[in-house]
Amino acid sequence: MKIPVRTPQLTVGAQVLNRPTSHDDSPMPALALPPLHTRMLSIRLAWGEGGALAAEGRIVDIRKRGLVPLLGKLQGPGIVHDMAVAVRLRGDDLEIESIEPRMAAYPFAPRQQTGGEACPDILGRVQGLRGAVLGDAYDARLVGEIGGPRGCFHVSTLLRLLGPAVREAVARDRDRRSHAATPVAGTPVFARSVIIDGVRGEGLGLALRGILFDLDYVPGADALPIEEEMAESFEANADVEIEVPEMTIAAASGRVRRGGHAIDRPGEWTPVPRIEELAGLTMYKGYTAEVQRRFADSDQPLALQHLLFMMAPALIQCMPSLMDEVAWQPRRAESSRGAVDSCHMWRADGPLMRA
């Protein structure tokens, strides 16, 4: 997929997306790229009571167009997922002492078509992560407890981002804290925001724009003036064009920058040519492993890889917003072929697959 080459051009981050025009070749405004979907993920880390660490994560999906019939439930534009976890961590190895998930918005409520099942039914399994540590075995433990048909795909996506982000943030905080006083409960440590926007290109093509922003706080930030709270920041942008239905990356680009203690002096943006090498990959099974392989010897922070990882599930969320362009019969938000065993609601022997 290539967004049509016309003038004028629309600059999005490091990449120039060629803006489509009307049939009479008169320029169309930038908003002529129809918005499809926005996914937001956030991580917040602060000190809790008694020297524990409190981490909170949230994932929100906003569908921006179309009417999607979903097994007896009509979904228009708006929030389709709003899920969160609160995690309490103890000790130098960051052991999960408690974990509390919640779902404010989710696609499947108890209905005849779901056999009376609903998305929140599986939340109890998240308690299997108690006692896990945010170390090298964390991902395997996550998959074993709530991966695929054993849990919720969106909650596991959020926790997959939370684990390494918190582990790295704590390591940086410890390096800064060598002579700092005992942390006060409520003092912020770290914040991460990931926002991925999907827009429609030519035909069924898609373009994704992802941003990641990491903010590290100075130890004792709660007692400092706001302009002195930030220890450092890291930003990453990535723009990806996708060919549908192959889900192949047609073009990609990205850039990063860092900020220091003075919030009024951000660093310069630096292109990351290696992101361009993702062109040709399929953004489906095996994509995450391939990104890891290609960045294995990179000097870029792991946060950049985390942004690239998060773009694949965001792509899947864009697909229902293409409903108007696809004569799917019956019209539905999910494809059983692609969704099977992606979560407990779509497990191979579940009521949705039988339906």
N, C-alpha and C positions, 0 to 999 in steps of 0.2 A: 504494500500500500504506500502510495505517495500522495500527500496532500497536494492538490493541483498547483503547478508553478504559474502563478499570476502575480501581478503587481497591484497595489503595494504589498509588502510583506509584513508579517506579524512576528515580532521577536519575542520569544518565550525563553527566558533564562539565557543559556549559552547557545541555544539553537534558534534558527530562523525557520518558523513554520510558514509555508507558503499559503496565503489566505485564499480561499475559494471566492469566485466572483459570480455574479448573476449571469443569466443567459445572454444579456446584451453587452457583456464584458465591462460593465461599469463596476468600479470597486465597491465591495461590500464591507461593512464595518467589521472590526475584530470579533465582535460577538456572533458573527455568522458561523463560527465554529461551534456547532451545537453542543452545549454541556451535557454530559451523560451522568456522571457519578462523581462523588467525592468521598474518599475514605480518610478518616483522621484517627491516628493513634497517639496516645500521650502516656508518658511515664513520669511520675513524680516520686522523689525520694527525699525523706526527711528523717531526722532523729526522733525516736519515740521515747517512751518512758523507760527508765532503767537501763539506758544504753542500747536498747534495741533500735533497729532501723525499720521504718514504715515505708513501704513502697505501694504506690497505687498506679494502676493502669486502666486505660479506657479505650475502647474501639467504637467508632461511630461510622455508619454508612448512610449517606444521603443520596437517594435516587432523585435525579433531576428532570426526568421526563417520562412520559408513557404511563399506560395503565396495564398492570400485570395481574392476570388472574392466577392465583396460587392456591390450588387445591381447595376451592370453595371460598377463598378469601380474596377480595379485591385490594390490590396495592397500587395507590397512585404515587406521585412524587412525594418525597419526604423521607423521614428517618425510617430505615428498614432494619438496622441493627444498632443497638446501644447497649453495650455490655462492659462490665468492669470487674476488676479484682482488687482486693486489698490484701497485702501480704506483710506479715510481721517476721523479721529476720533477726537471728541471734548469733553471736559468736563470730570469730575470725573467719570461719569457713562459710558464713552466711547461710545458716540452716533455716529452712522454712518452719517457723514455730506455729503459725496459723495462716490460713488462707480463706478468704471469704469472697466468692464470686456473686455477681448479681446480673440480672438481665432486665433492663427497662423497656427494650423494644426487641422483638424477635419475630421471625417469619411464621413459625408453626405453633398455633394454639391447639388445645384439644378439640378435635373434630372427628366426624365419622370417617373422613378420608385418612386421618392420621391414626386411626384405631384408638382414639382417646389419648394419644401421646402428645407431648409438647416439648419444645426446646429446653425449658428449664428442668425437665425431669432428670437430666444427666448431671446437673451441677454437683450433686453429692459426690460424684467420683473424683472431683477435684481435690477432695480431702486426702486422696491417696498420695498427694504430693507433700504432705506434712512429713518433715524429717529429711526431705531432699535438700541437698546443698547446691548452691549456684556455682558448681565447678564443671569440670570437663564432662562428667556423666549426666549433667542436667538434661540435655536434649534427649538422651536415650530414656531417661526416667519419664520425661514429659510424654514421649511417644508411647511408652509402655502403659502409662496410666490413663491418658485421655486422647491419644492419637487416633485418627481415623474414626471407625465406627464405635470406639470406646468413649468418645466425648464430643464436644462442640468444636467445629473447625475454627470458628472465630475466636473463642476463648483460648484455644491452643495457639493460634497465631499471635495473640496478644502476649501470652506467657512466653512464647519463643522469643519475642522481642525484649520482654522485660528482663529475663535472666541475664544475658550477657551485658545488657546496657547497665544494669545495676552493679554487676560484678566489676566492670571496668571503672564505673564512677566511684565506687567505694575505694578501689585501689588508688585512684588519683587523690581522693580526699585524705586517705591515710598518709600519703606522701607529704601533703601540705600540713597535716595536723601534728607533726612530731612534737611541737612545743605548745600546742594549743590547749586551752582549758577543756575540761569535760564538757561535751556538747549538751546544750539545753534542749529539752524536748520541744519539738516544733521547728527547730532550726533547719532550713532547707539545705540539701546537699546537691541535688541534681534534678534537672528537668529535661525531657526530650519531647519534641513534637515532630510527628511525621504526617504530612498531608499530601495526598495523591489525588489529582484531578484527571478525569478522563473526558475527552472530547471526541466527537465523530469527525473523521476525515472524509475522503472520497469513498463513495460506495459504502461498504461495511468496514472500512478501515478505522482504526482508533489511534489516538495519540494520548500518551500519558505524560503528565508533568508531576514529578515528585520532589518534595523538599523535606529535608531533615534539619532540625536545629537542636543542638545540644548546649545546655547551659550548666556550667559547674559553678557552685557558690564557694566563696571564701569561708573557711571555718569561722563560726561565730557571726555569720552574715546577718542574723536577725538583729544584732546590736550595731550594725554599721549603717551609714548613709546609703541610700539606694545606689548612688553612682559608684560605690566601692564594694557592693555585694558580689559582683561577678569576678570569679577567678579567671575563667577563660570560656570561650565559646567555639563551637565548630558548626559549620553549615555545609550542606551538600545539596546540589540540584541535579536532577537527571531528567532528560527528555527522551522519550522512546516512541517510535512509530511502529504500529503493529498491523500485520496483515491478517485479516479474518476471512475464512474460518481456520486458516492454518496456525494462527497464533504465533507467527514468525516475526521476529524483530527485523524490520526493514532498515531502520536507522536509529542510532542512539548517540547521545552526547551528554556531557556533564561537567560540573565544575565544583570546586570547594573553596572555602576560605576559613580562616581562623581569626578570632578576636581575643585580645588580651584584657588585662585588668581594667583599662579605661574604656567604658562602654561607648564613648564618643569617638573612638579610633578603631573601627573595624579593619581587618586585614584586606588585602587585595584578592580578588577572585583568581583562581588558577584552574585552567582546563585540565581534565583528566582524560587523556587520549585513550586509555585502556577501555573506557566505557564504550567507545566507538566500536571496539572489537566484539561487542556483544551482538552486532548485526549478524543475522543468520541463525541465531539460537531460537529454539521454540520455547515460548514462555509457558511451559506446561511441565509435565513430569520430567525430573532431571535438571530443571533450570537452576535451582538453588545450588546443587552440587557443582554445576558447571561454572557458576559465578565464583564459588569458593576456589575452584581449581585455577581459574584465570587470574584471580587476585592473590594467590597464595604467596607470591614473592613481592607483592606490592608494598610500598611504604605508606600507603593511605590508611587512615584509621579504619577499624572494623565497622564503624558507624556507617561508612559509605556502602559497604556490602549490605548492612542491615536495610538501608534504604532500597537498594536494588532487590533484595529478597522480598520486601513488602509490596513491590509493584506487581508481582505475579498474581497474588490473591485479589488485589485491587482490580486487575484486568477482568477477572471472572465476574466481579460484581458489576462491571459495566455492561455485561451482555444483555440483561433484561431490558436495559434502556434502548436497545436496538430493535425492540419488538415491532416498532412501526415499520422498519425496513425489511423484516423477515416474515414471510408467509408461513409461520409455524402453525401447524394444526395438530392438536389443539394448542392455542396460545398458552404458554406457561413460562414461569420464571426459571425453572431448573430443567436441565437435561439429565434424565436418569443415566444415560450412558457416561456422562462426565462426572456425575455427582455420586455414583455408587461408592459406598464405604468412605465418603469424605467426612461424614459425621454420623452420630447415632441415629438421627432421623432418616438418613439416606443409607442406612446399612443394608446389605444385600438381602437379608431375610426380614427386613422391616416392612411396616404397612405401606409406606410410600412406594416402595418398589413393587409391592403386590398390586397397589392401585394403578 
